Amino acid sequence: MILLLPVYRPGFHLPELLTALGGKSPAVVVDDGSGPRAAAVLDAARALGATVLHHPANRGKGAALRTGFAHIAEHHPDEAVVCADADGQHSAGDIARVAGHTEVTGRIALGVRRFDSAVPLRSRFGNGVTAALFRAATGRDLRDTQTGLRAFPPGLLPWLLDVPGDGFDYEMRVLIDAVRAGRPLDEVEVATTYLDGNASSHFDPLGDSAQVYRPLLEGLIRR
């Protein structure tokens, strides 16, 4: 299993996560144009054994994920991949559980959160709207359509590289394409962790939400 971490202006949570994982899985970190300010954190990740790839300018999370998938397809083509966020939301234990589920079942696994009072109201509302639109567009219920913790079995890298979208829309398009292709999507419950009200997130509520909803609206029109 290969760990893929797309990052933009990462903080100390990145080396902390790699340390907690203890090198159990090879890690690929894709720096999406963070610039010089991220050098120390990325150097620390490299010292902990991670392969660090760079975008010279910010291109978006989807582009960073595809850069990582392309690297893994070239160097580890027979390995499963678990994608996670490196901002403190995903614990080493939850990453291992989601990865382990895919290794056992050979199916895509999503690390899904409980949207209770521990989750900021903005995130609860946003996920509720997105889940309803996803159900209308695909006919499939998913509890957490915006999770960044996802594991993919070997053999799906060519498909993942073909899914379009450079921003946050990419992850939504992966889910929509998976449902349309009949690929099973398993849900594994994970802890709900928001540090300082999710202050470390680089998600733009207006621009990035528009990216996420675009493929859903396209799906509604097609359906």
QUIMOKA-V585737 format. One record per residue. RES is the residue in one small letter. PSI is psi in radians with two decimals (999 if undefined). OMEGA is omega as a letter, one per 30 degrees, with the letter a starting at -180 (NA if undefined). D_CENTER is the distance of its C-alpha to the mean C-alpha in whole Angstrom. Layout:
BEGIN
RES:PSI:OMEGA:D_CENTER ; RES:PSI:OMEGA:D_CENTER
END
This chain:
BEGIN
m:2.25:l:15 ; i:2.34:l:13 ; l:2.20:l:11 ; l:2.14:a:8 ; l:1.77:l:8 ; p:2.30:a:8 ; v:2.64:l:10 ; y:2.06:a:13 ; r:1.00:a:16 ; p:2.66:l:15 ; g:-2.82:a:17 ; f:-0.23:l:19 ; h:-0.48:a:16 ; l:-1.00:l:14 ; p:-0.52:l:18 ; e:-0.74:l:18 ; l:-0.78:l:15 ; l:-0.66:l:16 ; t:-0.75:a:20 ; a:-0.60:l:19 ; l:-0.37:l:17 ; g:0.47:l:20 ; g:0.35:a:20 ; k:-0.50:l:19 ; s:2.45:l:17 ; p:2.39:a:17 ; a:2.39:l:14 ; v:2.06:l:13 ; v:2.21:l:12 ; v:1.93:l:12 ; d:2.02:a:14 ; d:1.11:l:14 ; g:0.69:a:17 ; s:-0.48:a:18 ; g:-3.05:a:21 ; p:-0.47:a:24 ; r:-0.37:a:23 ; a:0.01:a:20 ; a:-0.78:a:22 ; a:-0.75:a:23 ; v:-0.74:a:20 ; l:-0.61:l:19 ; d:-0.70:l:22 ; a:-0.70:l:22 ; a:-0.74:l:18 ; r:-0.70:l:20 ; a:-0.43:l:23 ; l:0.11:l:21 ; g:0.01:a:21 ; a:2.54:l:17 ; t:2.18:a:18 ; v:2.09:l:17 ; l:2.67:a:17 ; h:2.44:l:17 ; h:2.28:a:17 ; p:-0.43:l:21 ; a:2.78:a:20 ; n:2.17:a:17 ; r:-0.27:a:15 ; g:2.75:a:12 ; k:-0.68:l:8 ; g:-0.73:l:9 ; a:-0.70:l:12 ; a:-0.73:l:10 ; l:-0.76:a:8 ; r:-0.61:l:11 ; t:-0.75:l:13 ; g:-0.75:l:11 ; f:-0.69:l:12 ; a:-0.72:l:15 ; h:-0.77:a:16 ; i:-0.68:l:15 ; a:-0.58:a:17 ; e:-0.70:a:20 ; h:-0.41:a:20 ; h:1.00:a:19 ; p:-0.35:a:19 ; d:0.17:a:20 ; e:2.54:l:17 ; a:2.82:a:14 ; v:2.35:l:11 ; v:2.17:l:8 ; c:2.44:l:5 ; a:2.85:l:5 ; d:2.57:a:6 ; a:0.48:a:10 ; d:0.26:l:12 ; g:-0.10:a:13 ; q:-0.54:a:11 ; h:2.14:a:10 ; s:2.79:l:13 ; a:-0.67:a:14 ; g:-0.74:l:16 ; d:-0.69:l:13 ; i:-0.77:a:11 ; a:-0.67:a:14 ; r:-0.74:l:15 ; v:-0.76:l:12 ; a:-0.76:a:13 ; g:-0.62:l:16 ; h:-0.78:a:16 ; t:-0.67:l:15 ; e:-0.60:a:18 ; v:-0.75:a:20 ; t:-0.42:a:20 ; g:0.38:a:18 ; r:2.76:l:16 ; i:2.35:l:12 ; a:2.38:l:11 ; l:2.25:l:9 ; g:1.85:a:10 ; v:2.48:a:12 ; r:2.70:l:13 ; r:2.15:a:17 ; f:1.29:l:18 ; d:-2.83:a:21 ; s:-0.25:l:23 ; a:-0.29:a:21 ; v:2.33:l:18 ; p:2.51:a:19 ; l:-0.70:a:21 ; r:-0.75:a:19 ; s:-0.68:l:16 ; r:-0.80:a:18 ; f:-0.81:a:20 ; g:-0.75:a:17 ; n:-0.64:l:15 ; g:-0.78:l:19 ; v:-0.80:a:19 ; t:-0.70:l:16 ; a:-0.68:l:17 ; a:-0.75:l:20 ; l:-0.67:l:20 ; f:-0.74:l:17 ; r:-0.74:a:20 ; a:-0.62:a:23 ; a:-0.51:a:21 ; t:-0.32:a:20 ; g:0.15:a:22 ; r:2.36:l:20 ; d:2.24:l:19 ; l:2.34:a:15 ; r:-0.51:a:15 ; d:1.58:a:12 ; t:-0.21:a:11 ; q:0.21:l:8 ; t:2.45:l:6 ; g:-0.02:a:3 ; l:1.81:a:5 ; r:2.43:l:6 ; a:2.44:a:9 ; f:2.34:l:11 ; p:2.86:l:15 ; p:2.62:l:17 ; g:-0.22:a:18 ; l:-0.02:a:15 ; l:-0.75:l:14 ; p:-0.71:l:17 ; w:-0.80:a:16 ; l:-0.58:l:12 ; l:-0.37:a:14 ; d:-0.29:a:16 ; v:2.25:a:14 ; p:2.96:l:15 ; g:2.21:a:14 ; d:-0.35:a:13 ; g:-2.60:l:12 ; f:-0.26:l:9 ; d:-0.44:a:11 ; y:-0.81:a:10 ; e:-0.62:l:7 ; m:-0.72:l:10 ; r:-0.59:l:12 ; v:-0.78:a:11 ; l:-0.79:a:11 ; i:-0.81:l:15 ; d:-0.64:l:16 ; a:-0.77:l:15 ; v:-0.79:a:17 ; r:-0.59:a:20 ; a:-0.04:a:20 ; g:0.40:l:20 ; r:2.22:l:18 ; p:2.48:l:17 ; l:1.88:l:14 ; d:2.54:a:15 ; e:2.20:l:14 ; v:2.07:a:14 ; e:2.35:l:15 ; v:2.93:l:14 ; a:2.61:l:15 ; t:1.91:a:15 ; t:2.04:l:15 ; y:2.01:a:16 ; l:2.18:l:18 ; d:0.78:l:20 ; g:0.49:a:19 ; n:0.60:a:16 ; a:-0.40:a:18 ; s:-0.11:a:15 ; s:2.48:l:13 ; h:0.30:a:13 ; f:2.15:l:13 ; d:2.00:a:16 ; p:-0.49:a:17 ; l:-1.11:a:20 ; g:-0.78:a:18 ; d:-0.57:l:15 ; s:-0.68:l:16 ; a:-0.69:l:18 ; q:-0.74:a:15 ; v:-0.71:a:13 ; y:-0.38:a:17 ; r:-0.90:l:18 ; p:-0.50:l:17 ; l:-0.75:l:18 ; l:-0.67:l:21 ; e:-0.68:l:22 ; g:-0.67:l:21 ; l:-0.73:l:24 ; i:-0.74:l:26 ; r:-0.63:a:26 ; r:999:NA:26
END
